[in-house]
Amino acid sequence: MFDSFMFQIFRLETNVPVKQMSLDELARASTVYGLGFFLLTGLFALLYVHAHRRRGDYGLTPLGAFDARAMAGHHLVSAGVGLFAMLFALLAPREFAFISPSSFGLMGPGHWSYARWTDKRRHSFQARIAGHPSTQQVT
């Protein structure tokens, strides 16, 4: 997929003995890859949601519970990018199929934005619980 993407964008050919993908093949491969990425990162998000829901059983502090919820969101950002890549590969005109694999580059700005937002909320949450010693352990 990467070789086909580089060829479509920059017309760079590699020395790798791999058959060049057509735009239809690239769209199908991007659909499968995007779906797999969406499912995998979605499962990671669900594991963190489960940990947050069972925070009392796992002895998470309020800050630990916040972090579990934040990590679920982190993985949902990744899942969203995979879903976008898959839908783009399925729905966009075939001549733009090469864009689908490059959409994974959205994870950088997506995670950066989410981290900034989450860090602000985490600092605010820490300040709120700092004066309440009874909230240090969730029961």
A tleap script that builds the chain and sets N, CA, C and O, in Angstrom:
source leaprc.protein.ff14SB
mol = sequence {
  NMET PHE ASP SER PHE MET PHE GLN ILE PHE
  ARG LEU GLU THR ASN VAL PRO VAL LYS GLN
  MET SER LEU ASP GLU LEU ALA ARG ALA SER
  THR VAL TYR GLY LEU GLY PHE PHE LEU LEU
  THR GLY LEU PHE ALA LEU LEU TYR VAL HIE
  ALA HIE ARG ARG ARG GLY ASP TYR GLY LEU
  THR PRO LEU GLY ALA PHE ASP ALA ARG ALA
  MET ALA GLY HIE HIE LEU VAL SER ALA GLY
  VAL GLY LEU PHE ALA MET LEU PHE ALA LEU
  LEU ALA PRO ARG GLU PHE ALA PHE ILE SER
  PRO SER SER PHE GLY LEU MET GLY PRO GLY
  HIE TRP SER TYR ALA ARG TRP THR ASP LYS
  ARG ARG HIE SER PHE GLN ALA ARG ILE ALA
  GLY HIE PRO SER THR GLN GLN VAL CTHR
}
set mol.1.N position { 0.830 -1.185 0.000 }
set mol.1.CA position { 0.000 0.000 0.000 }
set mol.1.C position { 0.875 1.250 0.000 }
set mol.1.O position { 0.599 2.216 -0.711 }
set mol.2.N position { 1.942 1.216 0.814 }
set mol.2.CA position { 2.814 2.388 0.905 }
set mol.2.C position { 3.492 2.661 -0.439 }
set mol.2.O position { 3.563 3.808 -0.880 }
set mol.3.N position { 3.987 1.612 -1.084 }
set mol.3.CA position { 4.626 1.796 -2.389 }
set mol.3.C position { 3.635 2.369 -3.411 }
set mol.3.O position { 3.990 3.249 -4.196 }
set mol.4.N position { 2.406 1.873 -3.398 }
set mol.4.CA position { 1.404 2.393 -4.321 }
set mol.4.C position { 1.080 3.848 -4.010 }
set mol.4.O position { 0.915 4.663 -4.917 }
set mol.5.N position { 0.991 4.165 -2.729 }
set mol.5.CA position { 0.737 5.548 -2.327 }
set mol.5.C position { 1.862 6.460 -2.814 }
set mol.5.O position { 1.599 7.508 -3.404 }
set mol.6.N position { 3.112 6.068 -2.570 }
set mol.6.CA position { 4.256 6.899 -2.969 }
set mol.6.C position { 4.311 7.057 -4.487 }
set mol.6.O position { 4.666 8.121 -4.993 }
set mol.7.N position { 3.955 5.989 -5.212 }
set mol.7.CA position { 3.956 6.093 -6.664 }
set mol.7.C position { 2.857 7.052 -7.139 }
set mol.7.O position { 3.086 7.877 -8.024 }
set mol.8.N position { 1.661 6.937 -6.542 }
set mol.8.CA position { 0.551 7.785 -6.972 }
set mol.8.C position { 0.816 9.259 -6.660 }
set mol.8.O position { 0.452 10.131 -7.448 }
set mol.9.N position { 1.440 9.540 -5.530 }
set mol.9.CA position { 1.674 10.935 -5.126 }
set mol.9.C position { 2.906 11.516 -5.814 }
set mol.9.O position { 2.834 12.567 -6.450 }
set mol.10.N position { 4.040 10.820 -5.681 }
set mol.10.CA position { 5.318 11.383 -6.119 }
set mol.10.C position { 5.908 10.716 -7.356 }
set mol.10.O position { 6.969 11.109 -7.841 }
set mol.11.N position { 5.208 9.702 -7.858 }
set mol.11.CA position { 5.704 8.914 -8.996 }
set mol.11.C position { 7.058 8.279 -8.687 }
set mol.11.O position { 7.893 8.096 -9.573 }
set mol.12.N position { 7.257 7.945 -7.405 }
set mol.12.CA position { 8.495 7.291 -6.976 }
set mol.12.C position { 8.322 5.788 -7.100 }
set mol.12.O position { 7.372 5.217 -6.563 }
set mol.13.N position { 9.215 5.169 -7.788 }
set mol.13.CA position { 9.183 3.722 -7.904 }
set mol.13.C position { 10.260 3.160 -6.994 }
set mol.13.O position { 11.343 3.732 -6.871 }
set mol.14.N position { 9.962 2.048 -6.365 }
set mol.14.CA position { 10.928 1.430 -5.453 }
set mol.14.C position { 11.559 0.221 -6.121 }
set mol.14.O position { 11.118 -0.224 -7.181 }
set mol.15.N position { 12.583 -0.295 -5.492 }
set mol.15.CA position { 13.265 -1.483 -5.995 }
set mol.15.C position { 12.643 -2.766 -5.459 }
set mol.15.O position { 13.115 -3.866 -5.747 }
set mol.16.N position { 11.595 -2.614 -4.686 }
set mol.16.CA position { 10.923 -3.770 -4.108 }
set mol.16.C position { 10.155 -4.495 -5.209 }
set mol.16.O position { 9.377 -3.877 -5.936 }
set mol.17.N position { 10.373 -5.814 -5.336 }
set mol.17.CA position { 9.684 -6.558 -6.403 }
set mol.17.C position { 8.228 -6.844 -6.042 }
set mol.17.O position { 7.843 -7.995 -5.835 }
set mol.18.N position { 7.432 -5.791 -5.971 }
set mol.18.CA position { 6.020 -5.927 -5.642 }
set mol.18.C position { 5.213 -5.371 -6.808 }
set mol.18.O position { 5.549 -4.335 -7.382 }
set mol.19.N position { 4.151 -6.078 -7.142 }
set mol.19.CA position { 3.276 -5.610 -8.218 }
set mol.19.C position { 2.612 -4.298 -7.785 }
set mol.19.O position { 2.089 -4.192 -6.676 }
set mol.20.N position { 2.641 -3.320 -8.664 }
set mol.20.CA position { 2.008 -2.029 -8.397 }
set mol.20.C position { 0.499 -2.217 -8.274 }
set mol.20.O position { -0.110 -2.874 -9.119 }
set mol.21.N position { -0.105 -1.658 -7.248 }
set mol.21.CA position { -1.554 -1.754 -7.069 }
set mol.21.C position { -2.269 -0.787 -7.995 }
set mol.21.O position { -1.812 0.329 -8.241 }
set mol.22.N position { -3.386 -1.241 -8.492 }
set mol.22.CA position { -4.264 -0.318 -9.228 }
set mol.22.C position { -5.013 0.514 -8.190 }
set mol.22.O position { -4.964 0.204 -6.999 }
set mol.23.N position { -5.696 1.550 -8.620 }
set mol.23.CA position { -6.457 2.378 -7.684 }
set mol.23.C position { -7.592 1.584 -7.042 }
set mol.23.O position { -7.920 1.813 -5.878 }
set mol.24.N position { -8.199 0.653 -7.785 }
set mol.24.CA position { -9.240 -0.203 -7.204 }
set mol.24.C position { -8.666 -1.109 -6.121 }
set mol.24.O position { -9.261 -1.273 -5.056 }
set mol.25.N position { -7.502 -1.697 -6.402 }
set mol.25.CA position { -6.855 -2.559 -5.404 }
set mol.25.C position { -6.448 -1.751 -4.172 }
set mol.25.O position { -6.609 -2.213 -3.042 }
set mol.26.N position { -5.927 -0.558 -4.391 }
set mol.26.CA position { -5.527 0.300 -3.277 }
set mol.26.C position { -6.741 0.682 -2.440 }
set mol.26.O position { -6.657 0.714 -1.212 }
set mol.27.N position { -7.859 0.968 -3.080 }
set mol.27.CA position { -9.084 1.309 -2.346 }
set mol.27.C position { -9.561 0.118 -1.518 }
set mol.27.O position { -9.961 0.288 -0.366 }
set mol.28.N position { -9.522 -1.085 -2.092 }
set mol.28.CA position { -9.941 -2.280 -1.342 }
set mol.28.C position { -9.004 -2.547 -0.179 }
set mol.28.O position { -9.458 -2.845 0.926 }
set mol.29.N position { -7.705 -2.445 -0.413 }
set mol.29.CA position { -6.731 -2.667 0.663 }
set mol.29.C position { -6.886 -1.621 1.761 }
set mol.29.O position { -6.790 -1.944 2.945 }
set mol.30.N position { -7.123 -0.380 1.378 }
set mol.30.CA position { -7.312 0.689 2.362 }
set mol.30.C position { -8.587 0.472 3.171 }
set mol.30.O position { -8.635 0.774 4.363 }
set mol.31.N position { -9.607 -0.048 2.520 }
set mol.31.CA position { -10.855 -0.350 3.230 }
set mol.31.C position { -10.620 -1.420 4.284 }
set mol.31.O position { -11.047 -1.268 5.429 }
set mol.32.N position { -9.947 -2.495 3.911 }
set mol.32.CA position { -9.675 -3.579 4.849 }
set mol.32.C position { -8.758 -3.099 5.977 }
set mol.32.O position { -9.006 -3.394 7.146 }
set mol.33.N position { -7.714 -2.372 5.633 }
set mol.33.CA position { -6.774 -1.867 6.638 }
set mol.33.C position { -7.488 -0.896 7.581 }
set mol.33.O position { -7.325 -0.987 8.798 }
set mol.34.N position { -8.275 0.030 7.033 }
set mol.34.CA position { -8.998 0.991 7.866 }
set mol.34.C position { -9.979 0.303 8.795 }
set mol.34.O position { -10.097 0.679 9.961 }
set mol.35.N position { -10.694 -0.714 8.286 }
set mol.35.CA position { -11.637 -1.463 9.117 }
set mol.35.C position { -10.898 -2.181 10.247 }
set mol.35.O position { -11.316 -2.116 11.403 }
set mol.36.N position { -9.817 -2.855 9.918 }
set mol.36.CA position { -9.039 -3.554 10.939 }
set mol.36.C position { -8.492 -2.601 11.987 }
set mol.36.O position { -8.529 -2.897 13.181 }
set mol.37.N position { -7.992 -1.470 11.549 }
set mol.37.CA position { -7.456 -0.470 12.474 }
set mol.37.C position { -8.558 0.078 13.370 }
set mol.37.O position { -8.359 0.252 14.573 }
set mol.38.N position { -9.721 0.348 12.782 }
set mol.38.CA position { -10.873 0.830 13.546 }
set mol.38.C position { -11.275 -0.190 14.612 }
set mol.38.O position { -11.486 0.171 15.770 }
set mol.39.N position { -11.378 -1.447 14.225 }
set mol.39.CA position { -11.791 -2.489 15.181 }
set mol.39.C position { -10.766 -2.679 16.293 }
set mol.39.O position { -11.131 -2.798 17.463 }
set mol.40.N position { -9.497 -2.709 15.937 }
set mol.40.CA position { -8.452 -2.930 16.939 }
set mol.40.C position { -8.388 -1.785 17.950 }
set mol.40.O position { -8.385 -2.021 19.158 }
set mol.41.N position { -8.338 -0.556 17.458 }
set mol.41.CA position { -8.246 0.570 18.379 }
set mol.41.C position { -9.564 0.776 19.127 }
set mol.41.O position { -9.566 1.264 20.257 }
set mol.42.N position { -10.681 0.408 18.503 }
set mol.42.CA position { -11.960 0.440 19.210 }
set mol.42.C position { -11.982 -0.542 20.371 }
set mol.42.O position { -12.541 -0.245 21.427 }
set mol.43.N position { -11.377 -1.712 20.181 }
set mol.43.CA position { -11.282 -2.683 21.274 }
set mol.43.C position { -10.413 -2.154 22.415 }
set mol.43.O position { -10.737 -2.353 23.586 }
set mol.44.N position { -9.326 -1.490 22.081 }
set mol.44.CA position { -8.500 -0.867 23.123 }
set mol.44.C position { -9.324 0.152 23.908 }
set mol.44.O position { -9.246 0.205 25.135 }
set mol.45.N position { -10.109 0.956 23.204 }
set mol.45.CA position { -10.955 1.947 23.876 }
set mol.45.C position { -11.937 1.248 24.813 }
set mol.45.O position { -12.145 1.693 25.942 }
set mol.46.N position { -12.533 0.164 24.350 }
set mol.46.CA position { -13.482 -0.565 25.192 }
set mol.46.C position { -12.820 -1.152 26.437 }
set mol.46.O position { -13.447 -1.219 27.494 }
set mol.47.N position { -11.567 -1.575 26.323 }
set mol.47.CA position { -10.858 -2.072 27.509 }
set mol.47.C position { -10.691 -0.973 28.548 }
set mol.47.O position { -10.847 -1.221 29.743 }
set mol.48.N position { -10.375 0.237 28.104 }
set mol.48.CA position { -10.241 1.352 29.036 }
set mol.48.C position { -11.600 1.767 29.602 }
set mol.48.O position { -11.688 2.143 30.771 }
set mol.49.N position { -12.649 1.706 28.799 }
set mol.49.CA position { -13.988 1.996 29.310 }
set mol.49.C position { -14.357 0.975 30.384 }
set mol.49.O position { -14.927 1.332 31.415 }
set mol.50.N position { -14.037 -0.276 30.142 }
set mol.50.CA position { -14.296 -1.332 31.124 }
set mol.50.C position { -13.530 -1.050 32.420 }
set mol.50.O position { -14.087 -1.175 33.510 }
set mol.51.N position { -12.272 -0.674 32.304 }
set mol.51.CA position { -11.480 -0.355 33.504 }
set mol.51.C position { -12.098 0.819 34.253 }
set mol.51.O position { -12.139 0.819 35.483 }
set mol.52.N position { -12.577 1.817 33.522 }
set mol.52.CA position { -13.210 2.966 34.173 }
set mol.52.C position { -14.493 2.552 34.883 }
set mol.52.O position { -14.755 2.992 36.003 }
set mol.53.N position { -15.279 1.723 34.248 }
set mol.53.CA position { -16.528 1.269 34.874 }
set mol.53.C position { -16.273 0.406 36.105 }
set mol.53.O position { -17.063 0.418 37.049 }
set mol.54.N position { -15.188 -0.331 36.096 }
set mol.54.CA position { -14.851 -1.206 37.222 }
set mol.54.C position { -13.796 -0.575 38.128 }
set mol.54.O position { -13.076 -1.287 38.830 }
set mol.55.N position { -13.699 0.749 38.117 }
set mol.55.CA position { -12.648 1.466 38.847 }
set mol.55.C position { -12.632 1.121 40.326 }
set mol.55.O position { -11.560 1.040 40.925 }
set mol.56.N position { -13.793 0.918 40.924 }
set mol.56.CA position { -13.845 0.535 42.341 }
set mol.56.C position { -13.252 -0.844 42.572 }
set mol.56.O position { -12.506 -1.056 43.528 }
set mol.57.N position { -13.589 -1.784 41.689 }
set mol.57.CA position { -13.059 -3.143 41.804 }
set mol.57.C position { -11.551 -3.174 41.605 }
set mol.57.O position { -10.857 -3.990 42.211 }
set mol.58.N position { -11.047 -2.289 40.761 }
set mol.58.CA position { -9.614 -2.255 40.471 }
set mol.58.C position { -8.856 -1.335 41.400 }
set mol.58.O position { -7.632 -1.246 41.310 }
set mol.59.N position { -9.559 -0.638 42.303 }
set mol.59.CA position { -8.903 0.245 43.260 }
set mol.59.C position { -8.284 1.481 42.634 }
set mol.59.O position { -7.270 1.989 43.113 }
set mol.60.N position { -8.897 1.961 41.560 }
set mol.60.CA position { -8.358 3.157 40.917 }
set mol.60.C position { -8.669 4.393 41.754 }
set mol.60.O position { -9.760 4.521 42.311 }
set mol.61.N position { -7.724 5.276 41.835 }
set mol.61.CA position { -7.961 6.573 42.450 }
set mol.61.C position { -8.822 7.384 41.490 }
set mol.61.O position { -8.969 7.003 40.329 }
set mol.62.N position { -9.393 8.492 41.948 }
set mol.62.CA position { -10.144 9.325 41.000 }
set mol.62.C position { -9.289 9.761 39.813 }
set mol.62.O position { -9.778 9.831 38.685 }
set mol.63.N position { -8.017 10.053 40.064 }
set mol.63.CA position { -7.145 10.446 38.964 }
set mol.63.C position { -6.877 9.263 38.030 }
set mol.63.O position { -6.811 9.438 36.813 }
set mol.64.N position { -6.725 8.074 38.588 }
set mol.64.CA position { -6.560 6.878 37.761 }
set mol.64.C position { -7.785 6.601 36.921 }
set mol.64.O position { -7.670 6.191 35.765 }
set mol.65.N position { -8.973 6.823 37.495 }
set mol.65.CA position { -10.219 6.645 36.746 }
set mol.65.C position { -10.307 7.688 35.627 }
set mol.65.O position { -10.740 7.374 34.518 }
set mol.66.N position { -9.900 8.919 35.917 }
set mol.66.CA position { -9.878 9.956 34.888 }
set mol.66.C position { -8.950 9.541 33.755 }
set mol.66.O position { -9.296 9.668 32.580 }
set mol.67.N position { -7.761 9.041 34.115 }
set mol.67.CA position { -6.790 8.635 33.099 }
set mol.67.C position { -7.307 7.473 32.250 }
set mol.67.O position { -7.055 7.424 31.046 }
set mol.68.N position { -8.026 6.541 32.873 }
set mol.68.CA position { -8.591 5.422 32.102 }
set mol.68.C position { -9.586 5.947 31.077 }
set mol.68.O position { -9.592 5.514 29.925 }
set mol.69.N position { -10.432 6.889 31.509 }
set mol.69.CA position { -11.407 7.474 30.585 }
set mol.69.C position { -10.700 8.259 29.478 }
set mol.69.O position { -11.108 8.219 28.317 }
set mol.70.N position { -9.632 8.973 29.855 }
set mol.70.CA position { -8.880 9.746 28.857 }
set mol.70.C position { -8.202 8.818 27.843 }
set mol.70.O position { -8.148 9.137 26.656 }
set mol.71.N position { -7.694 7.691 28.297 }
set mol.71.CA position { -7.061 6.751 27.365 }
set mol.71.C position { -8.083 6.119 26.428 }
set mol.71.O position { -7.772 5.815 25.276 }
set mol.72.N position { -9.302 5.923 26.922 }
set mol.72.CA position { -10.361 5.439 26.025 }
set mol.72.C position { -10.566 6.457 24.907 }
set mol.72.O position { -10.705 6.088 23.741 }
set mol.73.N position { -10.585 7.722 25.263 }
set mol.73.CA position { -10.728 8.770 24.256 }
set mol.73.C position { -9.562 8.807 23.289 }
set mol.73.O position { -9.740 9.025 22.091 }
set mol.74.N position { -8.362 8.592 23.821 }
set mol.74.CA position { -7.164 8.557 22.976 }
set mol.74.C position { -7.319 7.496 21.889 }
set mol.74.O position { -7.036 7.749 20.718 }
set mol.75.N position { -7.770 6.314 22.287 }
set mol.75.CA position { -7.932 5.240 21.309 }
set mol.75.C position { -9.121 5.490 20.384 }
set mol.75.O position { -9.132 5.019 19.247 }
set mol.76.N position { -10.110 6.219 20.861 }
set mol.76.CA position { -11.223 6.571 19.985 }
set mol.76.C position { -10.796 7.553 18.898 }
set mol.76.O position { -11.336 7.525 17.792 }
set mol.77.N position { -9.831 8.418 19.203 }
set mol.77.CA position { -9.277 9.295 18.155 }
set mol.77.C position { -8.667 8.428 17.056 }
set mol.77.O position { -8.917 8.649 15.871 }
set mol.78.N position { -7.866 7.438 17.457 }
set mol.78.CA position { -7.260 6.534 16.472 }
set mol.78.C position { -8.331 5.775 15.698 }
set mol.78.O position { -8.242 5.637 14.478 }
set mol.79.N position { -9.346 5.282 16.410 }
set mol.79.CA position { -10.417 4.541 15.751 }
set mol.79.C position { -11.137 5.430 14.741 }
set mol.79.O position { -11.509 4.978 13.658 }
set mol.80.N position { -11.329 6.685 15.101 }
set mol.80.CA position { -11.984 7.620 14.185 }
set mol.80.C position { -11.197 7.822 12.911 }
set mol.80.O position { -11.774 7.933 11.829 }
set mol.81.N position { -9.882 7.870 13.033 }
set mol.81.CA position { -9.041 8.010 11.834 }
set mol.81.C position { -9.158 6.760 10.961 }
set mol.81.O position { -9.267 6.864 9.739 }
set mol.82.N position { -9.135 5.591 11.579 }
set mol.82.CA position { -9.307 4.351 10.809 }
set mol.82.C position { -10.653 4.301 10.120 }
set mol.82.O position { -10.749 3.874 8.969 }
set mol.83.N position { -11.697 4.735 10.816 }
set mol.83.CA position { -13.033 4.769 10.222 }
set mol.83.C position { -13.074 5.753 9.053 }
set mol.83.O position { -13.663 5.462 8.012 }
set mol.84.N position { -12.449 6.916 9.228 }
set mol.84.CA position { -12.402 7.897 8.139 }
set mol.84.C position { -11.679 7.312 6.918 }
set mol.84.O position { -12.153 7.441 5.790 }
set mol.85.N position { -10.535 6.673 7.152 }
set mol.85.CA position { -9.764 6.096 6.045 }
set mol.85.C position { -10.590 5.038 5.302 }
set mol.85.O position { -10.581 4.975 4.073 }
set mol.86.N position { -11.297 4.218 6.069 }
set mol.86.CA position { -12.117 3.179 5.455 }
set mol.86.C position { -13.255 3.792 4.635 }
set mol.86.O position { -13.486 3.403 3.490 }
set mol.87.N position { -13.960 4.750 5.233 }
set mol.87.CA position { -15.081 5.368 4.518 }
set mol.87.C position { -14.618 6.143 3.299 }
set mol.87.O position { -15.290 6.147 2.268 }
set mol.88.N position { -13.465 6.804 3.415 }
set mol.88.CA position { -12.936 7.528 2.263 }
set mol.88.C position { -12.623 6.556 1.128 }
set mol.88.O position { -12.930 6.825 -0.033 }
set mol.89.N position { -12.008 5.423 1.477 }
set mol.89.CA position { -11.676 4.426 0.451 }
set mol.89.C position { -12.935 3.862 -0.198 }
set mol.89.O position { -12.939 3.558 -1.391 }
set mol.90.N position { -13.996 3.724 0.579 }
set mol.90.CA position { -15.244 3.172 0.043 }
set mol.90.C position { -16.045 4.176 -0.784 }
set mol.90.O position { -16.633 3.816 -1.804 }
set mol.91.N position { -16.068 5.437 -0.340 }
set mol.91.CA position { -17.016 6.396 -0.901 }
set mol.91.C position { -16.422 7.408 -1.879 }
set mol.91.O position { -17.140 7.953 -2.717 }
set mol.92.N position { -15.128 7.662 -1.779 }
set mol.92.CA position { -14.523 8.675 -2.650 }
set mol.92.C position { -14.375 8.123 -4.073 }
set mol.92.O position { -14.294 6.910 -4.266 }
set mol.93.N position { -14.339 9.005 -5.053 }
set mol.93.CA position { -14.067 8.546 -6.421 }
set mol.93.C position { -12.726 7.807 -6.466 }
set mol.93.O position { -11.788 8.176 -5.760 }
set mol.94.N position { -12.638 6.784 -7.281 }
set mol.94.CA position { -11.444 5.923 -7.328 }
set mol.94.C position { -10.160 6.693 -7.629 }
set mol.94.O position { -9.090 6.287 -7.176 }
set mol.95.N position { -10.237 7.783 -8.376 }
set mol.95.CA position { -9.006 8.511 -8.694 }
set mol.95.C position { -8.394 9.168 -7.456 }
set mol.95.O position { -7.254 9.631 -7.500 }
set mol.96.N position { -9.151 9.210 -6.345 }
set mol.96.CA position { -8.626 9.759 -5.089 }
set mol.96.C position { -8.318 8.668 -4.067 }
set mol.96.O position { -8.082 8.972 -2.897 }
set mol.97.N position { -8.315 7.412 -4.485 }
set mol.97.CA position { -8.091 6.296 -3.562 }
set mol.97.C position { -6.746 6.389 -2.851 }
set mol.97.O position { -6.605 5.924 -1.720 }
set mol.98.N position { -5.769 6.983 -3.504 }
set mol.98.CA position { -4.437 7.086 -2.902 }
set mol.98.C position { -4.431 7.980 -1.663 }
set mol.98.O position { -3.484 7.934 -0.878 }
set mol.99.N position { -5.465 8.786 -1.479 }
set mol.99.CA position { -5.525 9.669 -0.311 }
set mol.99.C position { -5.871 8.892 0.959 }
set mol.99.O position { -5.457 9.280 2.052 }
set mol.100.N position { -6.613 7.817 0.827 }
set mol.100.CA position { -7.057 7.057 1.998 }
set mol.100.C position { -5.905 6.637 2.917 }
set mol.100.O position { -5.988 6.892 4.118 }
set mol.101.N position { -4.836 6.008 2.414 }
set mol.101.CA position { -3.747 5.634 3.328 }
set mol.101.C position { -3.084 6.850 3.973 }
set mol.101.O position { -2.616 6.776 5.109 }
set mol.102.N position { -3.045 7.964 3.250 }
set mol.102.CA position { -2.396 9.145 3.809 }
set mol.102.C position { -3.226 9.784 4.909 }
set mol.102.O position { -2.709 10.591 5.682 }
set mol.103.N position { -4.504 9.436 4.993 }
set mol.103.CA position { -5.343 10.025 6.031 }
set mol.103.C position { -4.919 9.588 7.432 }
set mol.103.O position { -5.322 10.205 8.418 }
set mol.104.N position { -4.114 8.533 7.532 }
set mol.104.CA position { -3.601 8.139 8.846 }
set mol.104.C position { -2.666 9.206 9.415 }
set mol.104.O position { -2.364 9.202 10.608 }
set mol.105.N position { -2.216 10.107 8.566 }
set mol.105.CA position { -1.446 11.249 9.044 }
set mol.105.C position { -2.271 12.185 9.914 }
set mol.105.O position { -1.716 13.036 10.610 }
set mol.106.N position { -3.588 12.038 9.881 }
set mol.106.CA position { -4.462 12.845 10.742 }
set mol.106.C position { -4.313 12.480 12.215 }
set mol.106.O position { -4.732 13.235 13.092 }
set mol.107.N position { -3.713 11.317 12.485 }
set mol.107.CA position { -3.558 10.924 13.885 }
set mol.107.C position { -2.651 11.888 14.641 }
set mol.107.O position { -2.876 12.142 15.825 }
set mol.108.N position { -1.643 12.421 13.985 }
set mol.108.CA position { -0.748 13.360 14.660 }
set mol.108.C position { -1.493 14.569 15.201 }
set mol.108.O position { -1.486 14.802 16.409 }
set mol.109.N position { -2.138 15.348 14.326 }
set mol.109.CA position { -2.872 16.507 14.840 }
set mol.109.C position { -4.061 16.118 15.721 }
set mol.109.O position { -4.395 16.838 16.662 }
set mol.110.N position { -4.693 14.996 15.424 }
set mol.110.CA position { -5.829 14.557 16.249 }
set mol.110.C position { -5.407 14.251 17.669 }
set mol.110.O position { -6.052 14.684 18.624 }
set mol.111.N position { -4.320 13.500 17.809 }
set mol.111.CA position { -3.841 13.163 19.156 }
set mol.111.C position { -3.261 14.378 19.861 }
set mol.111.O position { -3.413 14.518 21.074 }
set mol.112.N position { -2.608 15.244 19.129 }
set mol.112.CA position { -2.070 16.465 19.741 }
set mol.112.C position { -3.214 17.311 20.308 }
set mol.112.O position { -3.141 17.773 21.447 }
set mol.113.N position { -4.261 17.513 19.519 }
set mol.113.CA position { -5.403 18.304 19.982 }
set mol.113.C position { -6.090 17.653 21.172 }
set mol.113.O position { -6.429 18.322 22.148 }
set mol.114.N position { -6.292 16.341 21.083 }
set mol.114.CA position { -6.954 15.632 22.180 }
set mol.114.C position { -6.105 15.693 23.455 }
set mol.114.O position { -6.644 15.860 24.549 }
set mol.115.N position { -4.787 15.558 23.317 }
set mol.115.CA position { -3.902 15.608 24.488 }
set mol.115.C position { -3.941 16.987 25.137 }
set mol.115.O position { -3.967 17.089 26.364 }
set mol.116.N position { -3.945 18.026 24.352 }
set mol.116.CA position { -4.027 19.387 24.914 }
set mol.116.C position { -5.334 19.566 25.683 }
set mol.116.O position { -5.334 20.088 26.798 }
set mol.117.N position { -6.433 19.139 25.095 }
set mol.117.CA position { -7.739 19.258 25.731 }
set mol.117.C position { -7.790 18.437 27.019 }
set mol.117.O position { -8.258 18.916 28.052 }
set mol.118.N position { -7.302 17.189 26.948 }
set mol.118.CA position { -7.322 16.311 28.110 }
set mol.118.C position { -6.402 16.824 29.214 }
set mol.118.O position { -6.760 16.756 30.390 }
set mol.119.N position { -5.222 17.335 28.857 }
set mol.119.CA position { -4.304 17.857 29.869 }
set mol.119.C position { -4.924 19.009 30.645 }
set mol.119.O position { -4.762 19.094 31.863 }
set mol.120.N position { -5.628 19.892 29.957 }
set mol.120.CA position { -6.300 21.003 30.649 }
set mol.120.C position { -7.349 20.464 31.618 }
set mol.120.O position { -7.435 20.912 32.761 }
set mol.121.N position { -8.136 19.513 31.160 }
set mol.121.CA position { -9.165 18.930 32.030 }
set mol.121.C position { -8.538 18.169 33.195 }
set mol.121.O position { -9.063 18.199 34.308 }
set mol.122.N position { -7.421 17.487 32.949 }
set mol.122.CA position { -6.761 16.728 34.020 }
set mol.122.C position { -6.217 17.662 35.092 }
set mol.122.O position { -6.364 17.387 36.283 }
set mol.123.N position { -5.593 18.758 34.687 }
set mol.123.CA position { -5.064 19.719 35.659 }
set mol.123.C position { -6.195 20.323 36.481 }
set mol.123.O position { -6.055 20.499 37.692 }
set mol.124.N position { -7.295 20.635 35.848 }
set mol.124.CA position { -8.454 21.169 36.559 }
set mol.124.C position { -9.001 20.133 37.542 }
set mol.124.O position { -9.346 20.463 38.676 }
set mol.125.N position { -9.074 18.886 37.097 }
set mol.125.CA position { -9.558 17.802 37.954 }
set mol.125.C position { -8.624 17.596 39.140 }
set mol.125.O position { -9.086 17.414 40.267 }
set mol.126.N position { -7.325 17.621 38.903 }
set mol.126.CA position { -6.349 17.473 39.986 }
set mol.126.C position { -6.514 18.577 41.016 }
set mol.126.O position { -6.455 18.324 42.219 }
set mol.127.N position { -6.720 19.793 40.549 }
set mol.127.CA position { -6.888 20.919 41.464 }
set mol.127.C position { -8.146 20.730 42.310 }
set mol.127.O position { -8.146 21.047 43.499 }
set mol.128.N position { -9.217 20.216 41.706 }
set mol.128.CA position { -10.467 19.999 42.455 }
set mol.128.C position { -10.306 18.934 43.521 }
set mol.128.O position { -10.823 19.090 44.627 }
set mol.129.N position { -9.596 17.847 43.213 }
set mol.129.CA position { -9.489 16.761 44.193 }
set mol.129.C position { -8.353 16.975 45.187 }
set mol.129.O position { -8.274 16.266 46.190 }
set mol.130.N position { -7.479 17.932 44.927 }
set mol.130.CA position { -6.348 18.154 45.825 }
set mol.130.C position { -6.797 18.531 47.240 }
set mol.130.O position { -6.145 18.153 48.213 }
set mol.131.N position { -7.870 19.250 47.359 }
set mol.131.CA position { -8.366 19.664 48.671 }
set mol.131.C position { -9.302 18.686 49.327 }
set mol.131.O position { -9.783 18.942 50.431 }
set mol.132.N position { -9.572 17.580 48.685 }
set mol.132.CA position { -10.522 16.586 49.220 }
set mol.132.C position { -9.830 15.242 49.405 }
set mol.132.O position { -9.829 14.420 48.489 }
set mol.133.N position { -9.233 15.001 50.596 }
set mol.133.CA position { -8.525 13.732 50.814 }
set mol.133.C position { -9.443 12.520 50.710 }
set mol.133.O position { -8.964 11.427 50.411 }
set mol.134.N position { -10.733 12.670 50.942 }
set mol.134.CA position { -11.636 11.516 50.877 }
set mol.134.C position { -11.829 11.021 49.441 }
set mol.134.O position { -12.337 9.918 49.240 }
set mol.135.N position { -11.440 11.807 48.452 }
set mol.135.CA position { -11.621 11.385 47.056 }
set mol.135.C position { -10.382 10.704 46.499 }
set mol.135.O position { -10.329 10.413 45.304 }
set mol.136.N position { -9.396 10.446 47.328 }
set mol.136.CA position { -8.164 9.828 46.825 }
set mol.136.C position { -8.353 8.354 46.483 }
set mol.136.O position { -7.583 7.818 45.686 }
set mol.137.N position { -9.341 7.683 47.054 }
set mol.137.CA position { -9.587 6.287 46.756 }
set mol.137.C position { -11.062 6.106 46.438 }
set mol.137.O position { -11.918 6.518 47.221 }
set mol.138.N position { -11.367 5.506 45.320 }
set mol.138.CA position { -12.756 5.243 44.946 }
set mol.138.C position { -13.176 3.939 45.582 }
set mol.138.O position { -12.448 2.949 45.511 }
set mol.139.N position { -14.335 3.924 46.200 }
set mol.139.CA position { -14.826 2.683 46.804 }
set mol.139.C position { -16.047 2.179 46.109 }
set mol.139.O position { -16.592 1.143 46.489 }
savepdb mol mol.pdb
quit
